[in-house]
Amino acid sequence: MSQEATGAKRPSARTERTERTEVQQESHRLQDVLAVAAVTIGIAALILGWIEATHFPGAVLGVIGLPLALYSQMISATTNERWLNVIGMIASFIGAGFALSNGGFSI
């Protein structure tokens, strides 16, 4: 018996493609958020670590940002996420270095 006789319709190729695209976009939300967070924390660590008076928050953000960027790099799915993760890693590392040279974790 054909599908037309039973009343079942086969979804069109365009519908399948649209659904597949929506699922792919949905599944990268966590990776996108982590990549943006890694860059944001890294740049904040870089700026705060550079300023001598704010070395403590810069050191804390550097210590938080580097493992966050490393984890985000490990689970990243696209090239754009990987670019942001590497920028966040480098900024966190350099910011933590500046902060440690300006006094580090001393208050």
C-alpha positions in Angstrom: 0.0 0.0 0.0 1.4 3.4 -0.8 1.8 6.3 1.7 -0.7 8.4 -0.1 -3.4 5.7 0.4 -2.8 5.6 4.1 -2.9 9.4 4.5 0.7 9.6 5.8 2.7 12.4 4.2 6.4 12.4 3.9 8.1 15.6 5.1 9.7 17.6 2.4 13.4 18.0 2.2 13.2 21.7 3.0 11.3 21.0 6.2 13.9 18.4 7.3 16.7 20.9 6.5 15.1 23.7 8.5 14.5 21.4 11.5 18.1 20.2 11.3 19.4 23.7 11.2 17.3 24.7 14.2 18.6 21.8 16.2 22.2 22.6 15.3 21.8 26.2 16.4 20.1 25.2 19.7 22.9 22.7 20.6 25.7 25.3 20.5 24.2 27.7 23.0 26.3 26.5 25.9 29.5 26.7 23.9 28.7 30.2 22.7 28.0 31.4 26.2 31.1 29.9 27.6 33.2 31.4 24.8 31.8 34.8 25.3 32.3 34.5 29.1 35.9 33.4 28.6 36.7 36.4 26.4 34.9 38.8 28.8 36.6 37.5 31.9 40.0 37.4 30.1 39.8 41.0 29.0 38.6 42.1 32.4 41.6 40.2 34.0 43.9 41.9 31.5 42.7 45.4 32.3 42.4 44.9 36.1 45.8 43.1 36.2 47.5 45.9 34.4 46.3 48.5 36.9 48.4 48.3 40.1 45.6 49.3 42.4 43.3 46.5 41.2 45.8 43.6 41.2 43.7 41.4 43.5 40.5 41.3 41.3 42.7 40.9 38.2 44.5 37.9 39.7 41.2 36.3 40.7 39.7 36.8 37.3 42.8 35.5 35.7 42.7 32.3 37.8 39.0 31.9 37.0 39.2 32.8 33.3 42.0 30.5 32.2 40.4 27.2 33.3 37.0 28.4 32.0 38.6 29.1 28.6 40.4 25.8 28.6 37.1 23.9 29.3 35.3 25.9 26.8 37.9 25.1 24.2 37.6 21.4 25.0 33.8 21.4 24.3 33.8 24.0 21.5 32.1 23.0 18.2 32.9 25.7 15.8 35.9 27.7 14.6 34.4 31.0 15.9 34.1 29.6 19.4 37.7 28.4 19.3 38.9 31.8 18.3 37.1 33.4 21.2 38.4 30.7 23.6 42.0 31.3 22.5 41.7 35.0 22.9 40.2 34.5 26.3 42.9 32.1 27.4 45.7 34.5 26.3 44.1 37.5 27.9 43.5 35.6 31.2 47.0 34.4 31.3 48.6 37.7 30.6 46.2 39.5 33.0 47.0 37.0 35.7 50.7 37.6 35.0 50.3 41.4 35.3 48.3 41.0 38.5 50.9 38.8 40.0 53.7 41.2 39.1 51.7 44.0 40.7 51.1 42.2 44.0 49.0 39.2 43.2 46.7 37.9 45.9 47.9 40.2 48.6 45.3 42.7 49.8 
